[in-house]
Amino acid sequence: MSKKSVVIIGAGLAGLAAGCYCQMNNYDTMIFELHNKPGGVATAWKRKDYIIDGGIHFMMDHKPGQPTYELYRELGVAQENRFVDLNVYGRFYDQPTGKIIDISGDLDRVAADLKALFPKDAREIASLLAGARAMQRDGMDGMDYARPPELTDRWEGIRQLWGMRKLFRYFTGKYAKSAAEYAQDLHYPLLGRVIQYLFLPEVPVWFIMMILGMCAEVRLGLLESGSLDFAMSIEQRYQDLGGKVIYNAEVEKILLEEDRAVGVRLVDGTEYHADVIVSAADGYSTIFKMLGGRHLDDKIKKRYTEWELCSPFIMVSYGVAREFPETPPFNTIFLDRPLVLGGHNVDGIFLRIFNYSSKFAPPGKTVIQVEFETEWDYWHNLRKDNHLHYKTEKERIAGEVLSVLEKLYPGISSQVEVTDVATPYTTWHYTRNHKGASMAWLYTPELMTTVMERTLPGLKNFYMAGQWVVGASVPGTLYSGRHIAEILCRREGKQFQKC
């Protein structure tokens, strides 16, 4: 019997993972990617002798024996020299007061430091870190993220819940609130800001506890060679399994016959037919453009019209002839004087320092990168209406940000050798992510408790994978690709294989 064919839209992490697992299970696959390289938002680019990484900040479960490690091994990215332990999750520097707060995996030290700075909130600090220790001790491993929800029966669900029974108290009450809501009840606004920006203000408090617990258990790591190298390793694994990626190939339309997906049409008019179509591309583009807004129900309409997106970011990177040996890779700076961008004030920035690996810059030099939230409409309209003004505004922002860095690291302005500015329009241009939102949906409590379908109502032989289905995490995105192969195998009554 001939192999069934699968066309996959998008060579991001989800598309590559779907391709790998489909190839492992005897499907004949082909991936179409609009860019000229794999990875999607997990990417990097070169500027002179510097590598600018615009993608993955940290990885979860990068060591043998940790829950997601086998997934990485199956996809060819589990070599130990690929990861660097993240021992300090983040440093917070409040410019107005001069206070510096390090959040590390040493939870006892974190507790002592926070209580010394914020004594009136000592009880809440103890409670928060008790939750982190519980997450570390009892873990989230009872929840089997490796299994697609579509294939999880009631008894499996009960078993998973039973495995997490000791953590139930942290999923309700004040710990189910968003970090922003939780922060309002604290005595010290600065402590509230730190807690909010341990991840995002919108995530539930229990998620922050989980992150702190994982840091304490050394389950967070950095990519030694960056995001693009990570993606290219999966691409190589896919090709070794017999898969093929077609680059510079933007899909314009998903072809339908009655109620079945049967192929794709590229922007150049070329058509490719297959037994199964998988979109690992932007969710909005898939549903409302490639499929013309058909095959929707009220849940999906609500999701794409009412759910908030993660705010897009502007990313300003510098290659500097300087080293930062005493500074952790992740830093959040609360500014004493806000930046002004598009009529809005920016009072905090996220600072990445790529000092944990020699892969990003020549010896004695470093890539230093500043990120902060911005607005899609501002950059989109600027780029569309006045390209020269768009370029000038990027240069202005780079200068403003460098002035901030000069206060932190005197002399850095004269050490800059490379400057690179990526806007939300940049993200959209290379990925088509809706409104430049590189992390898709906002991490709200509703998102984190919603199971999203891989299929669309009334449409056969079509599936979706990626962050628009599972949210923006590397393990979730990779698993969503694997889930496609598992669902196809179950549908055809054959044993799912992984190797």
C-alpha positions in Angstrom: 0.0 0.0 0.0 1.4 3.4 -0.9 2.3 6.0 1.8 -0.3 8.6 2.6 0.9 12.1 1.8 1.0 15.1 4.3 1.6 18.7 3.3 2.7 20.9 6.3 2.5 24.7 6.2 5.3 26.3 8.1 8.8 25.2 9.0 8.7 26.6 12.5 9.2 24.2 15.5 5.7 22.8 15.3 5.9 22.1 11.6 9.3 20.5 11.8 8.2 18.3 14.7 5.0 17.3 12.8 7.2 16.4 9.8 9.6 14.4 11.9 7.0 12.3 13.6 4.9 11.8 10.4 8.1 10.6 8.7 8.7 8.2 11.6 5.3 6.8 11.1 5.6 6.1 7.3 3.9 9.2 6.0 5.3 11.0 3.0 5.6 14.7 4.0 6.6 18.0 2.5 6.9 21.3 4.4 6.3 24.7 2.7 8.0 27.7 4.4 7.6 31.4 3.3 11.0 32.3 4.7 14.4 31.1 3.5 15.3 29.3 6.7 13.6 27.2 9.4 12.4 28.1 12.9 9.7 30.7 12.4 9.9 33.0 15.4 12.7 30.7 16.8 15.4 32.4 14.7 18.6 34.3 14.6 20.5 36.4 12.1 24.1 37.6 11.5 25.3 41.2 11.7 29.0 41.4 10.9 30.7 39.1 13.4 27.7 39.0 15.8 24.7 36.6 16.0 21.5 38.4 16.9 19.1 35.8 18.5 15.5 36.8 18.2 13.8 33.7 19.5 13.9 31.3 22.4 14.8 32.8 25.7 15.1 29.6 27.8 14.3 25.9 27.5 12.6 23.6 30.0 13.7 20.1 30.9 17.0 20.1 29.1 18.7 17.3 31.1 18.4 13.5 30.9 15.7 12.2 33.1 13.6 15.4 33.0 10.1 15.0 31.5 10.6 16.7 28.1 14.1 15.5 27.5 13.0 12.4 25.5 11.1 14.7 23.1 14.3 16.6 22.5 16.2 13.4 22.0 13.7 12.1 19.4 14.0 15.4 17.5 17.8 15.3 17.5 18.5 18.3 19.8 19.4 16.6 23.1 23.2 16.8 23.0 24.4 18.0 26.4 26.7 20.7 25.0 23.7 22.4 23.4 22.4 23.7 26.8 23.7 25.9 29.6 22.0 25.8 33.0 20.0 28.9 33.9 21.0 29.4 37.6 19.9 33.0 38.0 16.4 33.3 36.6 16.6 37.1 36.5 18.0 40.3 38.0 15.7 43.2 38.7 17.1 46.7 39.0 14.9 49.6 40.1 16.6 52.8 38.9 14.6 55.2 41.1 15.7 53.5 44.3 18.9 51.7 43.2 17.6 48.4 44.6 18.9 45.2 42.9 17.0 41.9 43.4 18.3 38.6 42.1 15.9 35.7 41.6 17.8 32.4 41.5 17.2 28.7 42.1 18.3 29.1 45.7 14.8 29.7 47.1 16.0 30.1 50.7 18.3 33.0 49.5 15.5 34.5 47.5 13.2 34.4 50.5 15.7 36.0 52.8 16.5 38.8 50.3 12.9 39.6 49.6 11.9 39.6 53.3 14.8 41.9 54.1 13.7 44.4 51.4 10.0 44.0 51.9 9.3 43.1 55.5 5.6 43.9 55.6 5.0 41.3 52.9 7.0 38.6 54.6 4.0 36.3 54.9 3.1 36.5 51.2 6.7 36.0 50.2 6.8 32.9 52.4 3.6 31.7 50.9 4.7 32.3 47.3 8.0 30.4 47.8 6.2 27.6 49.6 4.2 27.1 46.4 7.4 27.2 44.4 8.9 24.5 46.7 5.7 22.4 46.3 6.0 22.6 42.5 9.6 21.6 42.8 8.9 18.7 45.2 5.7 17.3 43.8 6.1 18.7 40.2 3.7 19.2 37.4 4.7 15.9 36.0 1.4 14.3 36.8 0.0 16.2 33.9 1.0 14.2 30.8 1.5 16.9 28.2 3.0 14.3 25.9 -0.5 12.9 25.2 -2.8 14.7 22.8 -6.1 15.7 24.6 -8.1 14.1 21.8 -6.6 10.7 22.7 -6.9 11.1 26.5 -9.8 9.2 27.9 -11.6 9.9 31.2 -9.6 7.5 33.2 -6.3 8.9 32.0 -7.5 12.4 32.9 -8.4 11.2 36.4 -5.0 9.5 36.8 -3.3 12.8 35.8 -5.3 14.8 38.3 -4.6 12.3 41.0 -0.9 12.7 40.3 -1.2 16.4 40.9 -3.5 16.2 44.0 -1.0 17.8 46.3 -0.9 20.9 44.2 -4.6 21.6 43.9 -4.6 24.3 46.6 -2.4 26.4 44.3 -4.7 26.4 41.4 -7.5 28.1 43.3 -8.1 31.3 45.2 -5.5 34.0 45.2 -3.0 31.8 43.3 -5.4 31.5 40.4 -5.4 35.3 40.1 -3.2 37.0 37.5 0.1 38.3 38.8 -1.2 41.8 38.2 -4.2 41.3 40.5 -2.2 39.5 43.1 0.3 42.4 43.2 -2.4 44.9 44.1 -2.7 43.3 47.5 0.9 43.7 48.5 2.3 46.5 50.6 5.3 47.3 48.4 4.7 48.3 44.7 8.2 47.3 43.8 7.7 43.8 45.0 4.5 43.7 43.0 6.3 44.7 39.9 9.0 42.1 40.4 6.4 39.3 40.8 4.5 40.5 37.7 7.6 40.5 35.5 8.9 37.2 36.6 7.0 36.2 33.5 4.0 38.4 32.4 1.5 40.3 34.5 -1.4 38.3 33.0 -0.2 34.8 34.0 -1.7 33.1 37.1 0.4 33.2 40.2 0.7 29.4 40.2 2.5 29.6 36.9 5.2 31.8 38.5 5.5 29.3 41.3 6.0 26.6 38.7 8.8 28.6 37.0 10.5 29.3 40.3 10.3 25.6 41.2 11.8 24.6 37.9 14.6 27.0 38.3 15.3 25.5 41.8 15.4 22.1 40.3 17.7 23.2 37.4 15.1 22.4 34.8 15.7 25.7 32.9 18.5 26.1 30.4 19.8 28.4 27.7 20.6 27.4 24.2 24.4 27.5 23.7 24.2 28.2 20.0 20.9 30.0 19.8 17.5 29.5 18.4 18.3 29.1 14.7 20.9 26.4 15.5 18.2 24.6 17.5 15.7 24.8 14.7 18.2 23.7 12.1 19.0 20.6 14.1 15.4 19.6 13.9 15.4 20.4 10.2 18.4 18.1 9.8 16.6 15.4 11.7 13.5 15.8 9.5 15.6 15.6 6.3 17.5 12.5 7.7 14.1 10.9 8.1 13.3 11.6 4.4 11.4 14.8 4.6 11.6 17.8 2.3 11.3 21.5 3.0 10.5 23.9 0.3 11.6 27.5 1.2 10.5 30.8 -0.2 7.2 29.1 -0.7 4.3 31.1 0.8 0.9 29.3 0.9 -1.9 31.5 -0.3 -4.8 29.1 -0.1 -5.7 25.7 1.3 -7.6 23.8 -1.4 -10.9 22.2 -0.5 -13.2 19.7 -2.2 -16.5 19.7 -0.5 -15.7 19.2 3.2 -12.1 17.9 2.7 -8.7 19.6 2.6 -6.9 18.3 -0.5 -3.9 20.5 -1.1 -2.4 24.0 -1.1 -1.8 26.8 -3.6 1.3 28.9 -3.3 1.4 32.6 -4.1 3.0 31.8 -7.5 0.0 29.7 -8.4 1.6 26.3 -8.0 -0.6 23.7 -6.5 0.3 20.7 -4.4 -2.2 18.0 -3.4 -2.0 15.6 -0.4 -4.1 13.3 1.7 -3.7 15.4 4.8 -3.0 19.1 5.3 -1.4 20.4 8.5 -1.1 24.2 9.2 1.7 25.0 11.6 1.5 28.6 10.4 -0.1 31.7 12.0 -3.6 30.8 13.2 -5.3 33.9 11.9 -3.8 33.6 8.5 -4.7 30.0 8.3 -8.3 30.4 9.3 -9.3 33.7 7.8 -7.0 33.9 4.7 -6.0 30.4 3.6 -9.4 29.0 4.4 -11.4 32.2 3.7 -13.0 32.4 7.1 -15.1 29.2 6.6 -15.3 26.3 9.0 -15.7 28.3 12.1 -17.9 27.9 15.2 -18.7 30.4 18.0 -15.7 29.3 20.1 -13.2 29.9 17.4 -14.8 33.2 16.4 -14.7 34.4 20.0 -11.0 33.3 20.3 -9.9 35.3 17.3 -12.1 38.4 18.0 -12.0 38.7 21.8 -8.9 37.0 23.2 -6.0 39.3 23.7 -2.7 38.7 21.9 0.7 38.9 23.6 1.9 42.4 23.0 4.4 42.6 20.2 8.0 43.6 21.1 10.6 45.8 19.7 14.1 44.4 20.1 17.2 46.5 20.0 20.5 44.6 19.8 24.0 45.8 20.0 27.3 44.1 19.3 29.8 45.6 21.8 33.5 45.3 22.3 33.0 44.6 26.0 32.4 41.7 28.3 29.8 41.4 31.2 31.1 38.6 33.4 29.2 39.6 36.5 25.8 40.2 34.9 23.2 37.4 34.6 21.7 36.8 31.1 18.2 38.1 32.0 17.7 41.5 33.6 14.6 43.7 34.0 15.2 47.4 34.5 12.5 49.7 35.9 13.5 53.1 34.5 13.8 56.4 36.3 12.9 58.2 33.1 10.5 56.5 30.6 11.2 56.0 26.9 8.6 57.6 24.7 7.4 55.5 21.7 4.4 56.3 19.6 2.9 58.6 22.2 3.2 55.9 24.9 5.6 55.8 27.8 7.8 52.7 28.4 8.8 52.5 32.0 10.5 49.1 32.0 12.8 47.2 29.7 14.0 43.6 29.5 17.8 43.2 29.0 19.4 40.0 27.6 23.1 39.6 27.8 24.5 36.8 25.7 27.5 36.2 28.0 26.9 32.5 28.6 28.3 31.3 25.4 31.1 32.1 22.9 28.8 31.4 19.9 27.2 34.9 19.6 30.2 37.2 19.5 34.0 37.2 18.9 36.3 36.8 21.9 36.1 39.8 24.3 32.8 41.0 22.8 29.2 40.5 23.6 25.7 40.8 22.1 23.5 42.9 24.4 19.8 43.1 23.6 16.9 45.2 24.9 13.2 44.3 24.5 10.0 46.1 25.5 6.4 46.0 24.6 5.1 48.2 21.8 2.1 48.6 19.5 1.5 46.8 16.2 -0.6 49.6 14.6 2.1 52.2 15.2 4.9 50.2 13.5 2.7 48.8 10.8 1.3 52.2 9.8 4.7 53.8 9.9 6.2 51.1 7.7 3.3 51.2 5.2 3.0 55.0 5.0 6.5 56.3 5.3 9.4 53.9 5.0 12.0 56.7 5.6 10.2 57.8 8.8 10.1 54.1 9.8 13.9 53.8 9.4 14.4 57.1 11.2 12.3 56.1 14.2 14.2 52.8 14.5 17.4 54.8 14.7 15.9 57.2 17.2 14.9 54.3 19.5 18.3 52.7 19.2 19.8 56.0 20.3 17.4 56.4 23.3 18.0 52.8 24.4 21.7 53.2 24.2 21.4 56.3 26.5 19.7 54.0 29.0 22.5 51.5 28.7 25.1 54.2 29.1 23.8 54.9 32.6 24.0 51.2 33.5 27.4 50.5 31.8 29.4 53.8 31.4 31.4 53.9 28.3 29.3 51.4 26.4 28.3 53.9 23.7 31.8 54.1 22.3 32.1 50.3 22.3 29.1 49.6 20.0 30.2 48.0 16.7 26.8 46.8 15.5 23.2 48.0 16.0 20.1 46.1 14.9 16.5 47.0 15.5 13.6 44.5 14.9 10.1 45.8 15.2 6.7 44.0 15.2 6.6 44.6 11.4 9.9 42.6 11.2 8.2 39.7 13.0 5.2 39.8 10.7 7.3 40.2 7.6 9.2 37.0 8.2 6.5 34.9 10.0 3.1 36.4 9.2 2.3 36.2 12.9 -0.9 38.1 13.4 -0.2 41.7 14.3 3.5 40.8 15.0 2.6 38.9 18.1 5.5 36.5 18.3 4.0 34.6 21.3 0.4 34.4 20.0 -2.2 34.5 22.7 -1.8 36.4 25.9 -1.0 34.0 28.8 -4.2 34.5 30.7 -5.7 32.0 33.2 -8.4 31.3 30.6 -5.9 30.4 28.0 -4.0 28.1 30.3 -7.1 26.2 31.2 -8.5 25.9 27.7 -8.0 22.9 25.5 -8.0 24.0 21.9 -9.0 21.7 19.1 -6.5 20.7 16.4 -9.3 20.5 13.8 -11.9 22.9 12.4 -15.7 22.2 12.4 -16.9 20.3 9.3 -13.4 20.1 7.7 -11.9 16.7 7.2 -8.2 15.8 6.6 -7.1 19.1 8.1 -5.2 19.8 11.4 -3.5 22.7 13.1 -0.3 22.7 15.2 1.8 25.3 17.0 1.4 28.2 19.4 -2.0 29.2 18.2 -3.2 25.8 19.4 -1.2 25.2 22.6 0.3 28.6 23.6 3.8 29.8 23.2 6.2 27.4 24.9 8.9 25.3 23.2 7.8 21.9 24.6 4.1 22.7 23.9 4.8 23.7 20.4 7.0 20.6 19.7 4.4 18.3 21.3 1.7 19.8 19.2 3.6 18.6 16.1 4.0 15.2 17.5 0.3 15.1 18.4 -0.6 15.4 14.7 1.2 12.1 13.9 -0.4 10.4 17.0 -3.9 11.5 15.9 -3.3 10.3 12.3 -2.0 6.9 13.5 -5.0 6.5 15.8 -7.4 7.5 13.0 -5.8 4.8 10.8 -5.7 2.1 13.5 -1.9 1.8 13.5 0.7 1.9 16.3 2.4 5.3 16.8 6.2 5.0 16.4 8.9 7.2 17.7 12.7 6.7 17.4 
